[in-house]
Amino acid sequence: MSEQPAPAPAPGSPLPAPAAAAPAATPEASPLPADLAAALKRDSAGLVAAVVQQFDTNEVLMLGWMDDEALHRTMTSGRVTFYSRSRQEYWRKGDTSGHVQWVKSVAMDCDGDALLVRVDQVGAACHTGTRTCFDGRGLEVQTGTAV
């Protein structure tokens, strides 16, 4: 796609929220197509988990949260937008760090309670500066064997 990204806000400034600052939790208030809004199963805060994956290597990069507006922005802008649970605002990956996530595809899981956002990641995906948010965080497990 040759679509140009929208100009980035000044570093450190939050993305503007729509008129209603609270996440859209009902299909009636959603900017999404009606069938998609009806299929999404949101948590009590109106959010759905979004797993972000590098499109060409299948590497899992991070997990973020989206409400209907964040998903709408992600699907229509070519850049990934999340909803921050702690700051209660929208944020677009890369606006301050330059580590942009270019959207390649978005899929909803079979239950409608999780999204898979496949991206072309520029630079580090994690705020710590590592490629993924899972680098160096492996847990000790007992492995199983297929029968």
Secondary structure, DSSP 8 states (H G I E B T S, - for coil): ----------TT------SS-S---SGGG-SS-HHHHHH----TTS-EEEEEEETTT--EEEEEEE-HHHHHHHHHHSB-EEEETTTTEEEETTTTTS--EEEEEEEE-TTSSEEEEEEEE-S-SSTTSSSSTTTT-----------
